[in-house]
Amino acid sequence: MSGFGPGGPFLADCPGRMAIELLADKWAAVVLYGLSRGPVRHGELIELIGGISRKMLTQTLRRLEAHGLIRRHAYAEAPPRVEYELTPLGATLIDPIHMLTEWARTNGDAVLDALDSAPADVVPSRDG
């Protein structure tokens, strides 16, 4: 049984769907994994992740913080210093993210091969 149907976990107003939508964001899992080894500053995350703009990182961090997955700590220093770290709730996502990463590493070539052999009218853009 798939779990989909009336009262299923992925209905529009269910927490399960909200969590999937949060993690399906292009950068959410990458940012969470970037914080998995301890507190990190904004600039360090930019370097660690690569390919993310400062604006997008800031938006992603704010969204993850609002959902209770990360914590922002501003130190009362001059110049100001801000670090981000996983909350205990956010830390529970590291193993699933690692499993998805391993799946992608193992199956990424097969996915790209399928994409390359698919008819052009059904192939989504790789950019989006």
Secondary structure, DSSP 8 states (H G I E B T S, - for coil): --S-STT-TTSTTSHHHHHHHHHTSTTHHHHHHHTTTS-EEHHHHHHHH-S--HHHHHHHHHHHHHTTSEEEEEES-SS-EEEEEE-HHHHTTHHHHHHHHHHHHHHHHHHHHHHHHS-GGG---TT-
